[in-house]
């Protein structure tokens, strides 16, 4: 009888461990899917100059913007970038780092200056809904300093 109990307990533990591993694998897959969605959304919006296509494919029903210089909503996002591309037709960026946790994806970005300057560094936070669609955005940024302004040898990227 003791053996049967031990076998049942060990079987239940094994099944529980397998279920936990499956949940962990599913979470890793979800995070990677969210990560790739943000990378592609950002690349389409900025480098491909296709904010409409990016919004159509990667943004949820609602889009909340926390940047105080950009209006809320999908149409406002598209209008912001269309205006930017008229002013800076060769606008480009390089994503340097990406991290995903929970419903959030963070990208560390170097916005290149087509006029030859150092550009801008930004950190953009995106929140994705359960369907993997972008629904919210925060960002902070600063100009990359000129070489004579730098106080240490650490790069911003």
BAPAKE-879393 format. One record per residue (C-alpha): residue number from 0; residue in one letter; x, y, z. Coordinates in steps of 0.001 Angstrom, whole numbers, plus 500000, padded with zeros to 6 digits. Example, Ala and Ser with C-alpha at 12.3 -4.5 7.8 and 13.67 -1.06 7.14 Angstrom:
REM BAPAKE-879393
ATOM   num   residuo       xx       yy       zz
ATOM     0         A   512300   495500   507800
ATOM     1         S   513670   498940   507140
This chain:
REM BAPAKE-879393
ATOM   num   residuo       xx       yy       zz
ATOM     0         X   500000   500000   500000
ATOM     1         X   502873   502331   500838
ATOM     2         X   504324   501721   497394
ATOM     3         X   501051   502647   495709
ATOM     4         X   500875   505884   497681
ATOM     5         X   504493   506706   496821
ATOM     6         X   503884   505967   493138
ATOM     7         X   500741   508136   493142
ATOM     8         X   502540   511011   494899
ATOM     9         X   505510   510803   492527
ATOM    10         X   503188   510661   489519
ATOM    11         X   501289   513722   490715
ATOM    12         X   504557   515577   491301
ATOM    13         X   505780   514680   487815
ATOM    14         X   502507   515773   486212
ATOM    15         X   502627   519026   488176
ATOM    16         X   506219   519667   487116
ATOM    17         X   505344   519000   483477
ATOM    18         X   502383   521376   483673
ATOM    19         X   504570   524065   485236
ATOM    20         X   507162   523584   482492
ATOM    21         X   504429   523886   479843
ATOM    22         X   503207   527134   481429
ATOM    23         X   506756   528465   481511
ATOM    24         X   507282   527542   477844
ATOM    25         X   503999   529241   476925
ATOM    26         X   505014   532391   478816
ATOM    27         X   508428   532453   477120
ATOM    28         X   506725   532088   473726
ATOM    29         X   504272   534906   474555
ATOM    30         X   507089   537225   475654
ATOM    31         X   509084   536485   472501
ATOM    32         X   506003   537062   470343
ATOM    33         X   505372   540409   472089
ATOM    34         X   509045   541325   471716
ATOM    35         X   509003   540591   467983
ATOM    36         X   505715   542479   467523
ATOM    37         X   507209   545642   469059
ATOM    38         X   510445   545352   467071
ATOM    39         X   508544   544966   463806
ATOM    40         X   506029   547694   464715
ATOM    41         X   508820   550149   465527
ATOM    42         X   510813   549239   462416
ATOM    43         X   507792   549538   460121
ATOM    44         X   506762   552838   461696
ATOM    45         X   510163   554543   461611
ATOM    46         X   512562   552888   459168
ATOM    47         X   509984   551752   456611
ATOM    48         X   507999   555006   457006
ATOM    49         X   504802   552938   457199
ATOM    50         X   503030   553953   460407
ATOM    51         X   499634   553102   458870
ATOM    52         X   500668   549542   458071
ATOM    53         X   502311   549131   461475
ATOM    54         X   499221   550374   463300
ATOM    55         X   496903   548190   461227
ATOM    56         X   498937   545061   461935
ATOM    57         X   500228   545568   465492
ATOM    58         X   497980   547987   467426
ATOM    59         X   494862   546969   469342
ATOM    60         X   491423   548568   469236
ATOM    61         X   492598   551427   471464
ATOM    62         X   495994   553120   471641
ATOM    63         X   496886   555236   474666
ATOM    64         X   499809   557625   474277
ATOM    65         X   501683   558980   477307
ATOM    66         X   504093   561236   475412
ATOM    67         X   502700   564709   476199
ATOM    68         X   503587   565961   472700
ATOM    69         X   501530   563339   470834
ATOM    70         X   497754   562988   470955
ATOM    71         X   496032   559773   471987
ATOM    72         X   494844   557264   469444
ATOM    73         X   495938   555404   466358
ATOM    74         X   495184   558208   463904
ATOM    75         X   497216   560663   465995
ATOM    76         X   500171   558266   465959
ATOM    77         X   499984   557991   462179
ATOM    78         X   499645   561773   461763
ATOM    79         X   502623   562399   464066
ATOM    80         X   504920   560198   461992
ATOM    81         X   503635   561427   458650
ATOM    82         X   504441   564968   459773
ATOM    83         X   507852   563858   461027
ATOM    84         X   508692   562197   457713
ATOM    85         X   507775   565372   455837
ATOM    86         X   510205   567301   458037
ATOM    87         X   512854   564546   458191
ATOM    88         X   512399   562343   455105
ATOM    89         X   515472   560221   455859
ATOM    90         X   514507   559521   459492
ATOM    91         X   515903   556189   460706
ATOM    92         X   516592   554431   463981
ATOM    93         X   518508   551482   465382
ATOM    94         X   517071   549349   468146
ATOM    95         X   519918   548615   470543
ATOM    96         X   518195   546564   473258
ATOM    97         X   514823   544961   473879
ATOM    98         X   513410   543537   477113
ATOM    99         X   510037   541920   477705
ATOM   100         X   508315   541246   481010
ATOM   101         X   504656   540592   481684
ATOM   102         X   502596   542718   479292
ATOM   103         X   505454   545170   478667
ATOM   104         X   508185   545451   476057
ATOM   105         X   510928   548072   476409
ATOM   106         X   513168   549187   473565
ATOM   107         X   516368   551235   473838
ATOM   108         X   516674   553133   470568
ATOM   109         X   519171   555345   468776
ATOM   110         X   517321   557753   466485
ATOM   111         X   519890   558651   463862
ATOM   112         X   520340   562213   462644
ATOM   113         X   520331   562277   458827
ATOM   114         X   521938   565731   458982
ATOM   115         X   525053   564203   460545
ATOM   116         X   524472   564957   464224
ATOM   117         X   524632   562418   467029
ATOM   118         X   520864   561854   467165
ATOM   119         X   518639   560986   470112
ATOM   120         X   518496   558153   472595
ATOM   121         X   515063   556950   473687
ATOM   122         X   513576   554331   475924
ATOM   123         X   510123   553329   474757
ATOM   124         X   507749   551235   476856
ATOM   125         X   504883   549434   475171
ATOM   126         X   502036   547575   476870
ATOM   127         X   500426   544784   474891
ATOM   128         X   496980   543298   475404
ATOM   129         X   496337   539535   475829
ATOM   130         X   496117   539210   472024
ATOM   131         X   499648   540606   471614
ATOM   132         X   498474   543969   470270
ATOM   133         X   500080   547249   471333
ATOM   134         X   497649   549339   473381
ATOM   135         X   499799   551791   475327
ATOM   136         X   503099   553686   474951
ATOM   137         X   505442   555725   477156
ATOM   138         X   508798   557190   476171
ATOM   139         X   511675   559274   477444
ATOM   140         X   514511   560638   475371
ATOM   141         X   517552   562813   475296
ATOM   142         X   519961   564128   472722
ATOM   143         X   523204   562202   472298
ATOM   144         X   525873   564688   473403
ATOM   145         X   528702   565886   471222
ATOM   146         X   532095   564349   471974
ATOM   147         X   533346   567461   473776
ATOM   148         X   530355   567322   476163
ATOM   149         X   530869   563738   477330
ATOM   150         X   532078   563360   480938
ATOM   151         X   532878   559615   480819
ATOM   152         X   533836   556920   478342
ATOM   153         X   530608   554935   478700
ATOM   154         X   528416   555067   475634
ATOM   155         X   524685   555672   475734
ATOM   156         X   524205   552481   473771
